[in-house]
Amino acid sequence: MYSTTYHRPSSVDEAAALFAKGSDAKYLAGGHTLLPVMKQRLASPSDVIDLAKISALVGIDVAGDTVTVKAATTYYDIANNAQVQKALPALSSLASVIGDPAVRYRGTIGGSIANNDPAADFPAGVLGLGATVQTNKRKIAGDDFFKGLFTTALEDGEIITAVSFPVPAKAAYAKFRHPASRFALTGVLVAQTKSGDVRVAATGASQNGVMRVGAIEQALKANWSAAALDSVTIASSGLMSDIHGSAAYRANLIKVMAQRAVAAAG
């Protein structure tokens, strides 16, 4: 057995101060990653700092062409927020297909992207929509945030406070769910920005985690339609291969999910 000290701070500054004092402190958001790891004795933090009850980290703001989601906002609240459904339906749709109701009631956007699980959904949303990650220290462009498997640009002790999404002209997310875990075996977000650029991000496929898909971006920029991807071939090199699907299978899924997302986006 091991002991840990549980903290429930009321502010971001208090949370950061507690982290600095701990010998091996960990932040707790929804708990879907940290708690199972602790139960398996793969982690034994000296301090667990719960961010979920910090009021400054909860809420959604829609202003102009930007949707800002605070870090401790749950998947459920994102999926069911009327303003998000109107301004950025791709984001509410993405949140609505994560896990099951129990997961959606507890999971948070900040916890999802900070962990950067290779099969998580929100990394595709952040990268595909060109979002900006705000922390208690700085702002980080989505293109610079994800650094590889379970790795991000976050510094030790840094806290995500919000994620700001520019509202695109069109966007949609489609994923092929694992039937048991409901993680994305492969998920693809497609977005056409208001300036005419195209961004496509895939999760659940690459060995390095979430990735941009240049071949699909180029095809859709020339012709925004599902049919434009018929002749596109996605290389299987660098993609995951496991008992759930080979690299070649995931390569095909990227294309198929992209076509479904484009059809959904209109």
C-alpha positions as CSV (number, residue, x, y, z in Angstrom):
1,M,0.0,0.0,0.0
2,Y,1.0,3.6,-0.5
3,S,-0.4,6.9,0.8
4,T,-1.2,10.0,-1.1
5,T,-2.6,13.4,-0.1
6,Y,-5.7,14.6,-1.8
7,H,-6.2,18.3,-2.4
8,R,-9.2,20.2,-3.7
9,P,-7.9,23.8,-4.4
10,S,-10.3,26.6,-5.1
11,S,-8.1,28.5,-7.6
12,V,-5.6,27.8,-10.3
13,D,-2.9,29.6,-8.4
14,E,-3.5,27.5,-5.3
15,A,-3.4,24.3,-7.5
16,A,0.0,25.4,-9.0
17,A,1.4,26.2,-5.5
18,L,0.3,22.7,-4.2
19,F,1.9,21.1,-7.2
20,A,5.2,22.9,-6.6
21,K,5.3,21.7,-2.9
22,G,4.7,18.0,-3.7
23,S,7.6,15.7,-4.3
24,D,5.6,13.8,-7.0
25,A,2.3,15.6,-7.4
26,K,-0.3,14.9,-10.1
27,Y,-3.2,16.9,-11.3
28,L,-6.6,15.2,-11.4
29,A,-9.3,16.2,-14.0
30,G,-11.9,13.6,-14.9
31,G,-9.8,10.8,-13.5
32,H,-10.2,8.4,-16.4
33,T,-6.4,8.0,-16.8
34,L,-4.8,8.8,-13.4
35,L,-7.1,6.7,-11.2
36,P,-6.8,3.4,-13.1
37,V,-3.1,3.8,-13.3
38,M,-2.9,4.3,-9.5
39,K,-5.1,1.3,-8.9
40,Q,-2.7,-0.8,-11.0
41,R,0.2,0.6,-8.8
42,L,1.8,2.0,-11.9
43,A,1.8,5.5,-10.3
44,S,2.0,6.5,-6.7
45,P,1.8,10.3,-6.6
46,S,2.7,12.1,-3.3
47,D,-0.2,14.5,-3.9
48,V,-3.3,14.4,-6.0
49,I,-4.6,17.9,-6.9
50,D,-8.2,17.9,-8.1
51,L,-8.9,20.6,-10.6
52,A,-12.6,19.7,-11.3
53,K,-14.1,22.1,-8.6
54,I,-12.2,25.2,-9.6
55,S,-15.0,27.4,-10.8
56,A,-12.6,29.5,-13.1
57,L,-12.0,26.3,-15.1
58,V,-15.6,25.5,-15.8
59,G,-17.7,27.1,-18.5
60,I,-18.2,27.9,-22.2
61,D,-18.0,31.3,-23.9
62,V,-19.1,31.9,-27.5
63,A,-18.1,35.4,-28.8
64,G,-17.9,36.4,-32.4
65,D,-16.0,33.7,-34.3
66,T,-14.5,32.0,-31.3
67,V,-15.7,29.2,-29.0
68,T,-13.8,29.1,-25.8
69,V,-14.2,26.0,-23.6
70,K,-12.6,26.1,-20.1
71,A,-10.5,23.2,-19.2
72,A,-12.6,21.4,-16.6
73,T,-15.8,21.6,-18.7
74,T,-17.1,18.1,-19.1
75,Y,-17.8,16.3,-22.4
76,Y,-21.5,16.2,-21.5
77,D,-21.7,20.0,-21.1
78,I,-19.9,20.5,-24.4
79,A,-22.1,18.1,-26.2
80,N,-25.3,19.7,-24.8
81,N,-24.5,23.4,-24.9
82,A,-26.9,25.1,-27.2
83,Q,-24.4,27.8,-28.2
84,V,-21.8,25.3,-29.2
85,Q,-24.4,23.2,-31.1
86,K,-25.2,26.4,-33.1
87,A,-21.8,27.9,-33.6
88,L,-19.6,24.8,-33.8
89,P,-21.7,21.7,-34.1
90,A,-18.7,19.6,-35.0
91,L,-17.3,20.1,-31.5
92,S,-20.6,19.2,-29.7
93,S,-20.9,16.1,-32.0
94,L,-17.4,15.0,-31.2
95,A,-18.0,15.3,-27.5
96,S,-21.3,13.4,-27.8
97,V,-19.6,10.2,-29.2
98,I,-16.9,9.9,-26.5
99,G,-17.3,6.8,-24.3
100,D,-20.6,6.3,-22.5
101,P,-22.8,8.6,-20.4
102,A,-20.7,7.9,-17.3
103,V,-17.5,8.9,-19.1
104,R,-19.1,12.0,-20.6
105,Y,-20.4,13.2,-17.2
106,R,-16.9,13.1,-15.7
107,G,-14.4,13.5,-18.5
108,T,-13.0,17.0,-19.2
109,I,-11.5,18.6,-22.3
110,G,-8.4,19.7,-20.5
111,G,-7.7,16.2,-19.1
112,S,-8.2,14.7,-22.5
113,I,-5.7,16.8,-24.4
114,A,-3.2,17.0,-21.5
115,N,-3.0,13.2,-21.5
116,N,-2.8,13.0,-25.3
117,D,-3.9,9.4,-25.5
118,P,-3.3,8.2,-29.1
119,A,-7.0,7.1,-29.4
120,A,-8.6,10.1,-27.7
121,D,-11.1,12.3,-29.6
122,F,-10.4,15.8,-28.5
123,P,-6.8,16.0,-29.8
124,A,-8.3,15.6,-33.3
125,G,-10.7,18.4,-32.5
126,V,-7.9,20.7,-31.3
127,L,-5.6,20.0,-34.1
128,G,-8.2,19.8,-36.9
129,L,-9.9,23.0,-35.9
130,G,-6.6,24.9,-35.4
131,A,-7.5,25.7,-31.7
132,T,-5.3,27.5,-29.2
133,V,-4.6,25.9,-25.8
134,Q,-4.4,28.4,-23.0
135,T,-2.6,27.7,-19.8
136,N,-1.8,29.5,-16.5
137,K,1.5,30.6,-18.2
138,R,0.9,31.1,-21.9
139,K,-1.0,30.3,-25.1
140,I,0.0,27.4,-27.3
141,A,-1.1,26.8,-30.9
142,G,-2.7,23.5,-31.5
143,D,-0.2,22.7,-34.2
144,D,2.6,23.1,-31.5
145,F,0.8,21.4,-28.6
146,F,0.9,17.7,-29.4
147,K,4.5,16.3,-29.3
148,G,3.9,12.6,-29.7
149,L,2.5,9.6,-27.8
150,F,1.2,10.8,-24.4
151,T,3.4,13.9,-24.8
152,T,2.5,17.5,-25.1
153,A,4.2,20.9,-24.9
154,L,3.1,21.4,-21.3
155,E,5.8,22.1,-18.8
156,D,6.0,20.4,-15.5
157,G,3.2,21.8,-13.3
158,E,1.6,23.9,-16.1
159,I,-2.2,23.9,-16.0
160,I,-4.5,24.0,-19.1
161,T,-7.1,26.7,-18.4
162,A,-9.1,26.8,-21.6
163,V,-9.2,25.9,-25.3
164,S,-10.2,28.5,-27.9
165,F,-11.6,27.2,-31.2
166,P,-12.0,29.4,-34.3
167,V,-15.4,28.9,-35.9
168,P,-14.9,27.3,-39.3
169,A,-17.0,27.6,-42.4
170,K,-17.6,23.8,-42.3
171,A,-16.5,21.0,-40.1
172,A,-17.4,17.5,-38.9
173,Y,-16.0,14.6,-37.1
174,A,-16.4,10.9,-37.8
175,K,-14.9,8.0,-36.0
176,F,-14.9,4.2,-36.1
177,R,-15.4,3.2,-32.5
178,H,-13.9,0.2,-30.8
179,P,-17.0,-1.7,-29.7
180,A,-15.8,-2.3,-26.1
181,S,-13.8,0.8,-25.1
182,R,-15.5,3.2,-27.5
183,F,-12.1,4.8,-28.1
184,A,-11.5,5.8,-31.7
185,L,-10.0,2.9,-33.7
186,T,-9.7,5.8,-36.1
187,G,-11.4,9.2,-36.0
188,V,-11.1,12.1,-38.5
189,L,-12.0,15.7,-38.1
190,V,-12.3,17.8,-41.3
191,A,-12.6,21.5,-41.4
192,Q,-12.8,24.2,-44.0
193,T,-11.8,27.5,-42.5
194,K,-13.5,30.8,-43.4
195,S,-10.4,31.8,-45.3
196,G,-10.7,28.7,-47.5
197,D,-7.9,26.6,-46.0
198,V,-8.6,22.9,-45.1
199,R,-7.4,21.1,-42.0
200,V,-7.8,17.4,-41.4
201,A,-6.7,15.6,-38.3
202,A,-6.8,11.9,-37.5
203,T,-6.7,10.2,-34.1
204,G,-6.4,6.5,-33.2
205,A,-4.2,5.7,-36.3
206,S,-0.6,7.0,-35.9
207,Q,2.1,5.5,-33.7
208,N,2.9,9.1,-32.7
209,G,-0.7,10.1,-31.7
210,V,-2.9,12.6,-33.4
211,M,-1.7,13.8,-36.8
212,R,-2.6,16.1,-39.8
213,V,-3.4,14.3,-43.0
214,G,-1.8,16.3,-45.8
215,A,-3.0,14.2,-48.7
216,I,-6.6,14.6,-47.8
217,E,-6.2,18.3,-47.0
218,Q,-4.8,18.9,-50.5
219,A,-7.6,16.9,-52.2
220,L,-10.3,18.7,-50.3
221,K,-8.8,22.2,-50.9
222,A,-9.1,21.5,-54.6
223,N,-12.6,20.0,-54.3
224,W,-14.6,19.9,-51.1
225,S,-16.5,16.6,-51.6
226,A,-16.3,13.0,-50.4
227,A,-15.8,12.0,-54.1
228,A,-12.6,14.0,-54.2
229,L,-11.0,11.5,-51.9
230,D,-11.8,8.4,-54.0
231,S,-8.4,8.5,-55.6
232,V,-6.5,9.4,-52.5
233,T,-4.2,6.7,-51.0
234,I,-3.1,7.0,-47.4
235,A,0.3,5.4,-46.6
236,S,0.3,2.8,-43.9
237,S,3.9,3.6,-42.7
238,G,4.0,5.0,-39.2
239,L,0.4,3.8,-38.4
240,M,-0.5,1.6,-35.5
241,S,-0.9,-2.2,-36.1
242,D,-2.4,-4.3,-33.3
243,I,-5.0,-6.9,-32.6
244,H,-7.8,-4.5,-33.4
245,G,-6.6,-3.5,-36.8
246,S,-3.5,-3.5,-39.1
247,A,-1.7,-0.4,-40.3
248,A,-3.2,-0.9,-43.7
249,Y,-6.7,-1.2,-42.2
250,R,-6.3,2.0,-40.3
251,A,-4.9,3.8,-43.4
252,N,-8.2,2.8,-45.2
253,L,-10.2,3.9,-42.2
254,I,-8.6,7.4,-42.3
255,K,-9.9,7.8,-45.8
256,V,-13.4,6.4,-45.1
257,M,-13.9,8.4,-42.0
258,A,-12.7,11.5,-43.8
259,Q,-15.3,10.9,-46.5
260,R,-18.0,10.4,-43.9
261,A,-17.0,13.6,-42.1
262,V,-17.0,15.6,-45.4
263,A,-20.5,14.3,-46.2
264,A,-21.7,15.3,-42.7
265,A,-20.1,18.7,-42.9
266,G,-22.0,19.5,-46.2
